[in-house]
């Protein structure tokens, strides 16, 4: 499948709302939450006024002029927050495009861009059951803390190579 990875355009920031909802991990057999869940303050932190903060950065994957995936970071007090210098990551790929390597390509490109921009590390929070844990590990993320349901993972960009 042909796809392009590129920087998100300011007029596309509003689409992060859709990708935020897609990023919610829903285990098999569990009813998805109502779309209104993304209006909760703890989830709005990921997208509210995106592009206005110094560390906001997002990439999208485009297939035939349709955005099918997004990965973004910002320094925020979210579930994966570790300190005020480390951006937290969010990402999602639309269901019908998962398993094709698009998410891995998006994340690889973002990590490369952030390393070149001088960032030391990136953090994220992910449910332990989420299949994306394997992708994060493959790309160099390690678990730094956990609770019953989630891992907090970090990638050290100073040690990161494009081959990971």
N, C-alpha and C positions, 0 to 999 in steps of 0.2 A: 504494500500500500504506500502510495506517495503522500507525504505530508511535509509541511514546512514548520519549523520552529522559529518563532520570531518574538520580538518585544511586543507587549500589549500596547495598543494605541489608547490615548486618553479617552477617546469616545467609546472604547470597549470596556472601560473600568466597571461599568454597570453590570456587565456579564459575569463579574466575579461572584455576584449573588447566586447565580445559577450554579457555578462551579463549587461554591461553598456548600450548597445543599447536596450536590453530588458527592462531596468529600465526606459526608457523614457516613460512617461505617454502619451498615445494617446487616447483622448476622442472618444467615439462612433461617427462614421460618419466622422472622420477626417482622412485624408490620412497620413500614417506614413512618417516621414522625410526620406531622403535618408540615407543609412548607413554611408555615409561620414560625417554626422553631428558629429559623435564621434571624428573626427579629430580636431574639434574646440578646441582652447586652454582651454576654460573654462570647457570642458568635459574631455580633456586629463588629467587635474589636478587629476581626480579620479583614473587614472590607470597608468600614465606614470611612469616608473621605480618602479612599485609596488614591495614592499619587501625590498627596499633600505632605506626607511625612518624608523626612530626609532619606530614610533607608527603604522606602517602598520600591519593590522591583518585581516585575511579573513577566513571564513568558507564556505564550500560547502555542498550541499546535493547531494547524489549519489544514483541513482536507477539503479540496474543492470549494474554497471560500467559506467553509463552515468551521467555526472554532469547536474542536472536539476535546481539548484538554487545556489545563492551565496549571501553572505552578507559580507561587508567589511567596514573598517574604516581607516581613516588616518587623521592626522592633516593637513589641507589644507585650502586655501583661496577659498572656494567654495560657492555655494548658501546658505548653511546652517551654514556657519562659524560664530561662536560667540566669540571665543578668541583663542589664540595660545596654549592653554593647552587642549582644548576640541576636540577630534576626531569627524569628520563628518561621517555620515553613508550613505552607498549606498547599495541597495539590489535589487534583482530581482529573479523571479522564471519563468521558461519557461511557456508559455501560457497553454500548455496542462497539466501542473502539478499544476496550481493555484487552490485555493479553497480546497486543501487537507490537509492544516495545515503545509505544508512544510516551508513556509515563517515564520510562527509563531514560529516553532521549531528552525529554523535557528537563528532568532532574539533573542529568549529566551536564547539559548546557548551562543551567542555572548555577550549579556548583562551580563550573569553570569561570563563568562571568563574575561570580562573587569572589572567587579566589583572586582573579586578576584585579578586582576592585579593592583588594586589600583586606577583606574580611577574614577573621581568624577561624570562626566556626559558625555553624548553623544548628539550630535545635528544632525538635518537633515532638509532638505527642501523638501516639498511635495506640489503638486498642491491640492487645496481645493477639487476638484472633484474626486481625486484619491481614489478608494475604500480602499487603504491601510491605509488611515487616521484612520479608525476604529481600525485596528490592532495596529497601533502605540499607540492610546489612551488606548486600552485594556492592553497594555504592559507597561503603565505608562508614556508615553510621554505627555507633555502638550505644548500648544501653548504659545510661549513667544513673538512672533511678527507675523505680517501678512501684506501682500499687497493685491491688488485686486485678484490675482490668487493663491498665495502660502502662506503656513504657514511655519514658522520656529518653530520647535518643539525640546524640550529637555527632556531627562529623567535623573533624579537625581539617580545615581547608589547607593548612600549611603542609600537611602530609598527604593530601588528596592528589591523585593522579587521574588523568582522563581515562585511563584503562580500567579503573574500578567500575 
